Amino acid sequence: MQKFKLELLLHIIGIGSASGLLFNNNSLFLISDNSNMLYEYNMTDETTSKVSLADSTYTGPLENIPKKDKQDFEAITKLDNDLYIFGSGSGLKESRNSLAHYNFKTKITQTPTDLTDLYLGMQSFGEISPEDFNIEAAVNDGTLWYLFQRGNGPAQQNGLFTLDGDINEIYFQIIYNPITLPKINGAQASFTDAVKVGDKLYFIAAAEKSDSTYLDGEVAGSLIGCIDIETVKVEFTQIISNKNKFEGITLYKDNGKSLEFLLCEDTDSDATESDIYKLTIDK
C-alpha cells in the first residue's frame, strides 16, 4: 500500500467544474470542462484572473456552457512559456476537437487548432471507436506528447498515446499502449489527468457507474498511480478517495523523499466554486 495524505488546501470562488490544473511559478492555471476560459489563481495574493480561449468569431457563452455545446477542455500541459489545452474529442462532437494555445508571458491567445484529423488518426491507430474515444490528460516532454485515453466508454479502453512531433504542425509519429486499471467499489477506474516527474508519469483515475464518455455517472472514487515511461508499465495504484472525482493533477513540490501534488475536483454541477486538494505521497 502506498502511503498518502490528502487534505483540502484551497477553496476558489468563481471557477466551476474544474477539469485540469497546472502549477507554475506560484500561479495555478485551471480549466473547466463547461467553460471556454483559462483561469489563473495567484497563490501569493489569492486573486483570480481569466482569459478567453475561444475563437474570435465565437459569440456564445464563455462559462457554464450547455453540455451539448461545450468544447470540453479536459487536458492542460506546458511547453516553455506556452500552455496547450486539449478538447476531449468525446461524445461524437466536433466542437470538442479543439486545441487552445496561450502564452502566459505575452498574454496572447492563439487561434484554436482543429484536432479532428489527428483524433481520427489516433482512433484508427489505437482501434478505439468514436463512442469510446476520450482524451483526458496531456503531458509534454519536448517533442513528445503523452495523451491519455480515458476508458469510461462502453469498451472501457484505458490507454496511453505517445506522440512524437511538432505540435504547431500537428504532425506526429504515434505509439499506443493499452493500460489496465483496477476497479474502485465495483466501477472501472479510468484516466482523468497525469503529470511527468522524472522518468515517471503520475496519474489520477476516477470511477463512475456509467459506460458513457458523454453522460456522467455516480462517483465511486479516485486513485493515484504511476507509469514507468520506459516500460509503459503501471508501477502502483492507490485509492485516495471513495467519494471524490478528481480530474486534475499537477506537481506542487518535490521534497526528495516525497512528492506533493495539487488536485482539482469536478463536481458535475453548475456551482462556480472549486476545491483544490494537496496530496502527499512517498517517492
C-alpha positions in Angstrom: 0.0 0.0 0.0 1.3 3.5 -1.0 1.3 5.9 2.0 -0.5 9.1 1.3 -2.0 12.2 2.9 -5.0 14.1 1.3 -6.0 17.5 2.6 -8.1 20.4 1.4 -5.8 23.3 0.5 -7.8 25.9 -1.3 -11.4 26.9 -1.9 -11.6 29.1 -5.0 -14.7 31.1 -5.8 -15.6 31.8 -9.5 -14.4 28.6 -11.1 -16.7 25.6 -11.5 -16.4 22.1 -12.9 -12.6 22.2 -12.7 -11.2 19.6 -15.2 -7.4 20.3 -15.2 -4.8 22.4 -13.5 -1.1 23.3 -13.8 1.2 24.9 -11.2 3.9 27.2 -12.5 5.8 29.9 -10.6 3.2 30.4 -7.8 0.4 30.6 -10.4 -2.2 27.9 -10.6 -3.8 27.7 -14.0 -7.1 25.9 -14.2 -9.5 24.9 -16.9 -13.2 23.9 -16.7 -14.9 21.4 -18.9 -18.0 23.7 -19.3 -16.1 26.9 -19.9 -14.0 28.5 -22.7 -11.9 30.4 -20.2 -8.4 29.8 -18.8 -8.2 30.8 -15.1 -5.1 31.9 -13.3 -5.1 31.8 -9.5 -2.2 33.7 -7.9 -1.3 31.8 -4.7 0.5 34.7 -3.2 -2.2 37.4 -3.3 -5.1 34.9 -3.6 -6.6 36.6 -6.7 -8.1 35.1 -9.8 -7.9 36.3 -13.4 -9.2 34.8 -16.6 -8.8 34.9 -20.3 -10.9 33.6 -23.2 -9.7 30.6 -25.1 -12.5 30.9 -27.7 -12.0 31.7 -31.4 -12.6 35.4 -32.2 -15.7 34.5 -34.2 -17.3 32.7 -31.3 -20.4 34.5 -29.9 -21.8 32.0 -27.4 -21.5 31.9 -23.6 -17.9 31.6 -22.2 -18.9 29.9 -18.9 -21.5 27.4 -17.8 -21.9 26.3 -21.4 -24.6 23.6 -22.0 -23.2 20.1 -22.3 -24.2 19.8 -26.0 -22.3 22.9 -27.0 -19.2 22.9 -24.8 -15.7 22.3 -26.1 -15.0 20.1 -23.2 -11.5 21.2 -22.3 -10.1 18.4 -20.2 -6.3 18.4 -20.5 -3.7 21.2 -20.0 0.1 21.0 -20.4 3.1 23.4 -20.8 5.9 23.7 -23.4 8.3 26.6 -22.5 6.0 29.6 -21.9 3.0 28.2 -23.8 0.0 26.4 -22.4 -1.8 23.9 -24.6 -5.4 23.0 -23.7 -6.9 19.9 -25.4 -10.6 19.3 -26.0 -11.5 15.7 -25.1 -12.7 14.6 -28.6 -15.5 12.7 -26.9 -19.2 12.4 -27.5 -19.1 12.5 -31.3 -18.9 16.3 -31.1 -16.6 18.2 -33.5 -16.7 21.1 -31.1 -14.6 19.0 -28.7 -11.8 18.6 -31.1 -10.1 22.0 -30.4 -6.6 22.7 -29.2 -6.3 26.1 -27.4 -2.9 27.8 -27.1 -2.0 30.6 -24.6 1.4 32.2 -23.9 1.5 33.2 -20.3 4.4 35.6 -20.8 2.9 37.7 -23.7 -0.7 37.1 -22.5 -1.6 36.2 -26.1 -4.2 33.6 -27.0 -3.6 32.0 -30.4 -6.4 30.9 -32.7 -7.6 27.4 -31.7 -6.3 24.5 -33.8 -8.7 21.8 -35.2 -7.6 18.4 -34.0 -10.2 16.4 -35.9 -7.8 14.7 -38.3 -5.3 13.9 -35.5 -8.0 12.5 -33.3 -9.4 10.4 -36.2 -5.9 9.0 -36.8 -5.5 8.2 -33.1 -8.8 6.4 -33.1 -7.7 4.3 -36.1 -4.3 3.6 -34.7 -5.5 2.6 -31.3 -8.5 0.8 -32.6 -10.8 2.9 -30.4 -14.3 3.7 -31.6 -15.6 7.3 -31.7 -18.0 6.3 -28.9 -15.1 5.3 -26.7 -12.6 8.0 -27.6 -12.0 10.5 -24.8 -8.7 12.3 -24.2 -8.5 13.5 -20.6 -4.8 14.2 -19.9 -1.9 15.7 -21.8 1.8 15.7 -20.7 4.6 17.4 -22.7 8.2 16.4 -22.8 9.8 18.4 -25.6 8.7 16.9 -28.9 7.0 14.0 -27.0 3.3 14.4 -26.1 1.6 11.9 -23.9 -2.2 11.8 -24.3 -4.2 9.6 -22.0 -7.3 7.8 -23.3 -10.0 7.6 -20.6 -11.7 4.3 -20.6 -15.1 5.4 -19.4 -16.9 4.4 -22.6 -18.7 1.1 -23.5 -15.4 -0.8 -24.2 -13.6 0.7 -21.1 -10.4 1.2 -23.1 -7.8 3.0 -21.0 -4.6 3.7 -22.8 -1.6 6.0 -23.4 -0.8 7.6 -26.8 2.8 8.7 -27.2 3.1 11.3 -30.0 6.4 12.5 -31.3 6.4 15.6 -33.4 5.7 19.3 -33.8 2.5 20.5 -32.1 2.3 23.5 -34.3 2.2 21.4 -37.5 0.0 18.6 -35.9 2.2 16.0 -37.5 3.2 13.1 -35.3 4.5 9.6 -35.1 2.1 7.7 -32.9 2.5 4.8 -30.4 -0.4 3.5 -28.5 -0.3 1.3 -25.3 -3.4 -0.1 -23.7 -3.3 0.3 -19.9 -5.2 -1.9 -17.4 -6.5 -0.1 -14.4 -8.4 -1.6 -11.4 -11.9 -1.1 -10.3 -13.0 1.2 -7.4 -16.0 0.0 -5.4 -17.1 -2.2 -8.4 -16.7 0.5 -11.0 -13.9 0.7 -13.6 -11.3 3.3 -13.0 -10.3 5.5 -15.9 -7.7 8.1 -16.5 -8.5 11.7 -15.7 -5.1 13.5 -15.6 -1.4 13.0 -15.4 1.9 14.8 -14.8 5.6 13.8 -15.5 8.0 13.6 -12.6 11.5 12.4 -13.6 11.1 9.3 -15.7 7.6 8.6 -14.3 4.1 9.6 -15.3 2.0 10.0 -12.2 -1.7 9.8 -13.0 -5.1 10.0 -11.3 -8.1 8.0 -12.4 -11.7 8.2 -11.3 -14.5 5.7 -11.4 -18.1 6.4 -12.2 -21.0 4.0 -12.5 -21.6 4.8 -16.2 -20.4 3.5 -19.6 -20.6 6.8 -21.4 -17.9 9.3 -22.4 -20.7 11.9 -22.6 -23.0 11.3 -19.6 -21.8 11.5 -16.0 -22.5 8.7 -13.5 -22.5 8.1 -9.8 -19.0 8.7 -8.5 -17.3 5.6 -7.0 -13.9 7.2 -6.1 -10.5 8.1 -7.3 -7.0 6.7 -7.3 -3.4 7.8 -7.9 -0.9 5.6 -9.9 2.4 5.7 -11.6 3.6 4.6 -15.0 7.3 4.0 -15.8 7.9 5.8 -19.1 10.5 3.4 -20.5 8.5 0.2 -19.9 5.0 1.8 -20.0 4.0 -0.4 -17.1 1.9 0.6 -14.1 4.1 0.5 -11.0 1.4 1.1 -8.4 -2.2 2.3 -7.9 -3.6 3.6 -4.6 -7.2 4.6 -3.9 -7.2 8.0 -2.4 -11.0 8.7 -2.1 -14.2 6.8 -2.2 -16.3 9.9 -2.9 -14.3 12.5 -4.9 -14.0 12.6 -8.7 -10.5 14.1 -9.1 -9.9 15.3 -12.6 -6.7 17.3 -12.4 -3.2 16.7 -11.0 -0.1 18.9 -11.1 3.2 18.7 -9.2 3.4 21.2 -6.3 6.6 20.2 -4.5 9.3 17.6 -4.9 10.7 17.1 -1.4 13.3 14.5 -2.3 11.7 11.6 -0.4 8.1 12.7 -1.0 6.0 14.4 -3.6 3.2 16.9 -3.2 0.6 17.2 -5.8 -2.4 19.6 -6.2 -5.7 18.0 -7.3 -8.9 19.6 -8.6 -12.3 18.0 -8.4 -15.1 18.1 -10.9 -18.4 18.0 -9.0 -20.5 17.8 -12.2 -22.6 20.8 -11.1 -23.2 24.4 -12.1 -21.6 25.7 -8.9 -18.9 28.3 -9.6 -16.5 27.2 -6.9 -13.7 24.7 -6.8 -11.8 22.9 -4.1 -8.1 22.3 -4.5 -6.6 19.4 -2.6 -3.0 18.6 -1.7 -1.9 15.0 -2.0 1.4 13.9 -0.4 2.9 10.5 -1.3 6.3 8.8 -0.7 8.5 8.5 -3.7 
